[in-house]
Amino acid sequence: MKPKTFLFISLLWAGAAVAQDSTSTEKTGKDNKPVKDAFESNWLMNNQTMIVPFAHTLEFDINHRFGTVENGFKDMFGLYAPSNVRLGVTYTPMKNLQLGAGITKASMMNDLNLKWNIMQQTRSGSFPVFITYYANMVIEGTQNTVNWTIKDISGNDSIVNRKFPKDASRFSYFNQLIIGRKFNDWLSLQTAVSFSHFNLIDTTNGNSHDRKHDNLAVSLMGRVKTTATMSVLFACDYPLNAVKDVKPNLALGVEWSTGSHAFQIFFSPYTSIMNQRDIVYNTNDFTKKEFAIAFNITRLWNF
């Protein structure tokens, strides 16, 4: 699918959601309270959902990505291949605002993140969608050297292998605006547009020297609830200005949830866990079986 086509579909869906003034299952007259249970978790596989937990909620996250499955039994479909894991916590200090931090095994990425419900879908339909802003800042803690491109005296690109030239080179940023809607008791959809920035581009992989510091992407994802505790999840993330070797994300999974726990198991070519890293550097191709078995576990406490 071409980037312009995918962007058009995402914007068309968002416009249709805003135009619709109520759901068939939540017509409650003048009840302007927010819609409940649009999603069961902060996470929708590799992405954030549009929801923010109740105020004073503490959440602990485990995000795990095995290796890709294309080697079959040689590494037990990626289960014995090198894996990636993130441990994180979030806290909601006040209504509609969530703050968090985490650390990811790959490149020892330390992240600080924020999520803010700008607007919430109401039960009466007076406001038909959720509008949520999510952002993170990542600091790479690895001591490894990296390749980056500099200009030589003739103005030509030259690839140099050194340690990070300065502390600011370790920083990257991700900003995302999410628009979503709970259509009924079993279907919730959301679309998003994101902006990623890297202070320094790593040029060790493929055509990485062609990568840009600033990158745009669009996403479309959703949940189909099949039972009181089980849902089917799906998602697509499409980089808009990526280089040729960067591939989009197609993910499919299943979620089991209770009031305070959620467990998701899914297939996805994205293995970096940090959004900006996946969008800018992912070369795994879903159509070539270059996808990983992955899972997320979340646990909530309310104080």
HELIX and SHEET records of a PDB file:
HELIX    1   1 PRO A    3  ALA A   19  1                                  17    
HELIX    2   2 GLY A   72  LYS A   74  5                                   3    
HELIX    3   3 ALA A  106  MET A  108  5                                   3    
HELIX    4   4 ASP A  167  ARG A  170  5                                   4    
HELIX    5   5 SER A  208  ASP A  210  5                                   3    
HELIX    6   6 ASN A  275  TYR A  281  1                                   7    
HELIX    7   7 PHE A  286  LYS A  288  5                                   3    
SHEET    1   A 2 TRP A  43  LEU A  44  0                                        
SHEET    2   A 2 ASN A  47  GLN A  48 -1                                        
SHEET    1   B13 THR A  57  THR A  68  0                                        
SHEET    2   B13 ASN A  84  MET A  94 -1                                        
SHEET    3   B13 LEU A  97  THR A 104 -1                                        
SHEET    4   B13 MET A 109  MET A 119 -1                                        
SHEET    5   B13 PHE A 130  GLU A 140 -1                                        
SHEET    6   B13 PHE A 171  LYS A 182 -1                                        
SHEET    7   B13 LEU A 187  PHE A 198 -1                                        
SHEET    8   B13 ASP A 214  LYS A 225 -1                                        
SHEET    9   B13 MET A 230  PRO A 239 -1                                        
SHEET   10   B13 ASN A 249  SER A 257 -1                                        
SHEET   11   B13 HIS A 261  SER A 268 -1                                        
SHEET   12   B13 ALA A 292  ASN A 302 -1                                        
SHEET   13   B13 THR A  57  THR A  68 -1                                        
SHEET    1   C 2 VAL A 146  LYS A 151  0                                        
SHEET    2   C 2 ASP A 157  ARG A 162 -1                                        
END                                                                             
